[in-house]
């Protein structure tokens, strides 16, 4: 999360929940909310390219990272939640119940997976993004 939030150089902005958690460790006056209008859902994924030179080790690495204890450590390290339910069960109760790190089903229903934009829609976004950047 940019220091502008930690240092309170701005009073509002967009942040991923994990970045917020790490920033809040430095500034407890920060607050986070999931917008009632909705928000983007995202996930990190492990993938193996088709022509991976060492397929067996790639599978071993993924299996290692999916172990509940490892998924828990990664979650703590980067501040983001995990979809690994066995890892969540290893976390302190306070974190399991944290509505920012682990939003409830009602909150999650407001989220939406972002899809690639078609060219026409992308041009519209680019047009208005440019206007926003130049304050026009």
C-alpha positions in Angstrom: 0.0 0.0 0.0 1.4 3.4 -0.9 2.9 5.4 1.9 0.4 8.2 1.1 -2.1 6.2 3.1 0.2 5.3 6.0 1.5 8.9 6.2 -2.0 10.2 5.8 -1.1 12.4 2.8 -4.5 11.5 1.4 -7.8 10.8 3.2 -9.4 8.3 0.8 -8.3 5.8 -1.8 -8.5 2.3 -3.2 -6.5 -0.5 -1.7 -6.5 -4.3 -1.7 -7.5 -5.7 1.6 -4.1 -7.4 2.2 -2.3 -4.1 1.5 -4.6 -2.4 3.9 -3.8 -5.0 6.6 -0.1 -4.5 6.2 -0.5 -0.7 6.2 -2.7 -0.8 9.3 0.1 -2.5 11.1 2.0 0.8 10.7 -1.0 3.2 11.1 -3.9 2.0 13.3 -6.0 5.1 12.2 -6.6 3.6 8.8 -10.0 2.1 8.0 -11.2 -0.2 5.2 -14.6 -0.9 3.8 -16.0 -3.0 1.1 -18.1 -0.7 -1.1 -21.8 -1.5 -0.9 -22.0 -0.9 -4.7 -19.6 -3.8 -5.3 -15.9 -4.5 -5.6 -13.6 -6.6 -7.8 -12.8 -10.1 -6.7 -9.4 -11.6 -7.6 -7.2 -14.5 -6.8 -3.7 -15.6 -7.3 -3.1 -18.9 -9.0 -0.3 -21.3 -9.5 0.1 -22.4 -13.2 2.4 -24.6 -15.1 3.3 -23.7 -18.6 2.7 -26.4 -21.3 6.4 -26.9 -22.0 7.7 -26.8 -18.4 11.1 -28.3 -18.3 10.6 -30.0 -15.0 6.9 -30.8 -14.6 7.4 -33.1 -11.6 9.1 -30.4 -9.5 6.4 -27.9 -10.6 3.8 -30.2 -9.1 5.9 -30.7 -6.0 6.2 -27.0 -5.5 2.5 -26.4 -5.9 1.6 -29.2 -3.5 4.1 -27.8 -1.0 2.6 -24.3 -1.2 -0.9 -25.7 -0.8 -0.1 -27.4 2.5 -2.2 -25.7 5.2 0.8 -24.5 7.2 2.5 -23.0 4.2 -0.7 -21.4 2.9 -1.1 -19.9 6.4 2.5 -18.5 6.4 2.0 -17.0 2.9 -1.3 -15.4 4.0 0.4 -13.8 7.0 3.4 -12.7 5.0 1.6 -10.9 2.3 -1.4 -9.8 4.3 -4.0 -11.4 2.0 -6.5 -14.0 2.9 -6.4 -17.5 1.5 -9.0 -19.8 -0.1 -7.3 -22.7 1.7 -9.9 -23.5 4.4 -7.5 -25.8 6.2 -5.0 -22.9 6.4 -7.7 -20.6 7.7 -8.5 -23.0 10.5 -4.8 -22.8 11.6 -5.0 -19.0 12.0 -5.8 -17.3 15.2 -9.5 -16.9 15.8 -9.2 -13.1 15.6 -8.0 -13.4 12.0 -10.5 -16.1 11.1 -13.2 -13.7 12.2 -11.7 -10.5 10.7 -14.3 -9.1 8.2 -11.6 -7.4 6.1 -9.3 -10.5 5.7 -12.2 -13.0 5.6 -15.4 -11.3 4.5 -18.6 -13.1 5.2 -20.8 -14.5 2.4 -23.1 -11.5 2.3 -20.1 -9.2 1.6 -18.7 -11.6 -0.9 -21.9 -11.6 -2.9 -21.3 -7.9 -3.7 -17.9 -8.8 -5.3 -17.5 -9.5 -9.0 -14.7 -11.3 -10.9 -13.2 -8.9 -13.4 -13.2 -10.1 -17.0 -11.2 -8.9 -19.9 -12.7 -6.0 -21.7 -13.5 -6.0 -25.4 -11.7 -3.4 -27.6 -14.7 -1.0 -27.8 -15.1 -1.0 -24.0 -11.4 -0.6 -23.4 -11.3 2.5 -25.7 -14.1 4.0 -23.6 -12.3 3.4 -20.4 -9.0 4.8 -21.9 -10.8 7.9 -23.1 -12.2 8.7 -19.6 -9.1 7.7 -17.8 -7.1 10.1 -19.9 -9.7 12.9 -19.2 -9.5 12.1 -15.5 -5.7 12.2 -15.5 -5.6 15.7 -17.1 -8.4 17.0 -14.9 -10.7 17.6 -17.8 
